Every structure is written in structure tokens, then in C-alpha cells.
Amino acid sequence: MSSLYPPDTLHFPPSSQPFLEPYLPPLPTAENTSKVYPQENEPTRPFTTLTFATSLDSSLSLAPGVGTAIADNPGLNCRIEGAGGYEGQTGEKSADPVIQTLAQDAKSNPELKDLMERACARMASKGELQTFQNPIDQIKDKQDVDDEEMIIRKRQEKLHQPRPIIIDPKARWVPQETSKIIELVRQGRGKAPFVIIAKSTSPPQHGRDLLEKYGGKFIALDTVASDINDENGETHRHFDWHDILHVLATKENIRSIMIEGGGSIINSLLSEQKFSGLIDSVIVTIAPTWLGQGGVVVSPKRRVDEHGYAIPASRLTDVKWYPFGEDVVLCGRIQGLDRST
């Protein structure tokens, strides 16, 4: 039987958990999981944890797009997740949906209405009854598909897994039934992702339909112009992290989020104080290895003071270190930033 947890989940023994708990989001309670943002005095963004595994030369991988197992325990999926609200159900038992659908269709189809009346009076011939069976089979086939999708959605609600959130401004990823992440959803081992795209892009309709079928969605946001042009001299546009986190909290009811890469995502958060101030905690696994030059590196943009002298881009405070096998887990918070927003 397969585990409900990913293979890279790092399981801490109870005696070791207290060191990590202060850096994790508050546990959901019956009260706060029933509320939907925004509420008065409620935060307008999720509790945000930045976490990744790195080498001694700050590399995340050997090269862009190359998956690299750096640490013995690279995953830190320890209750750091997007916890959405629960939807309650109430109401009386309804009539058979097949009968309801046939009755609705009969309103605009006199022949079907007459056939239904003859069938109920047991006056229809065997051939007529076979004709009557065809629309019933079609409705049942559609009902079976709807029931399967409903089962998948209900299974996701109870699944102890984080909701994947993909930052994909140009909508390059098109969901397919054969996509690994969709296969995990069908197997009951993961949730369908939310994909953040720019409003200027439009994913294929079949990809949008498939994602929504499994409980995921595309979320379109505005982009802002960067102060630095790209290599072609064109203005680079990017998302504002305030917008991303605000939408996830207020529209999707996500109370906590774990940001784990890739390199450009991490560097974009650490390079500007207006974004690094959104990070509530940092959890980094450091492995005793050097990956060498040419890899994907965590290295924020250089900062300078009012005199033009270079100063550290950022620093952690409230730091704790924990040895775990040959690796070391570092926990901390960004120094000198107001996280009340």
C-alpha cells in the first residue's frame, strides 16, 4: 500500500519537533478553517515559509531544469501546507437524476414526453422502449463521469497534502491526462494545482477544462514592469508577490504556503525588501557537498547603502540549527522586517 506522504517527506521524531514548531504556521482549528477570508482583523496573506535544500556553494541544482538530489532528506513537508476551508453539505435527498434529466428534456421534446407517458402506462412497444433506453444510457454515462470527478474532488478535501501552486506567467505548462501531477491526483496521492498565469496569456481550453475537472484552476493576475530590461533589451514583466499572496488568502482561503523554488522564485523574493518582508520563516536544509560552477544558485541581487557601498542583501535572525544525519537544518526569520502586513 502506497504512503499518503511524498517519498521525500522528512519525518521528525516527537522529541525533535519543538525546535521546528516556532517556524511553522499555526495548526488549523475548527474555528479558523470554517472562516473565509477576508474577515476583520484577519491577515490578507498566508503564513509564508521559504524552504529549500542547498549545497555548500548555495546551489539548488547542477544546471537549470536538472533535478538534483542534494540532501539526504531534501523534503521538509512538515505540516507546511496550503490549508483550504471545508465545504459543508446539507439538504434533503433529491430524486433520481436520470428521471430529473429526462423530465427536463421532455419539456422541449414532445416526442420524448409522449414516449415517457406511454412507457409509464406500459403501452409502449419493445422497439419504442429500446429507443427510450438510449437517452437513459447517455444520461447514466455522463452521470458516471460526474460521479468519478466528484469522488476525486471529495478525496482531495480529505487528503493531507499541500496544494501545488505553479508560477507560470506565459502558461507554458498545458495539463494532460498523462501529466505526472494529474496522475497523482487520479491515484489519490495529490491535489490538482493552482496555476498562476499573466492576464495577457490564455491557456488552451482543453487544458483549462482538464485542470478544473480535477479541482485545480488557472488564476490570472496582472504583471508589473521590471526596472531592469531582459537580455533582448525588452522590458521584463513579473508578478507582484503581494498580489499572489493576497489572492491566495482572500480568494482561495489558503492560510499557509511553502515556497520551495526554483532559483528565480527564491531570488526574486530575497532581492527586494518589499517582497522578503512577506516571508514569515525560512527553513533551509544544507548538505555537505559542492555542486560546482554553472548550477542554479540562491544569490539575491547586491544591495548598496546611501553612499553606494555594498551591504549584505539580507540576513536571518532568531536562528536555530539542527543536525539531521549528514545534513543540517537551518531555521530563521528575515532580520529587521515588519511582517504585520
Protein Blocks (a to p, Z undefined) as FASTA:
>chain_A
ZZfbdfklccddfklmmmmmmmpccdddfklmmpccddehiafbdcddddddddfkopab
fbehiacdfbfblbccehiacdddddddeddddddfklmmmmmmmmmmmklmmmmmmmmn
opacfklmmmmmmmmmmmmmmmmmmmmmmmmmmmmmmpccdddddddfkomaccdfklmk
lmmmmnopaccddddddfkbccdfklmmmmmmnopacddddddddfbdcfkopacddddf
klmmmmmmmmnopabdcdebdfklmmmmmmpmklmmmpmbdcdddddbdebghiacdddd
ddddfkopacdfbdcehiacddehjbccdddddehiafkZZ
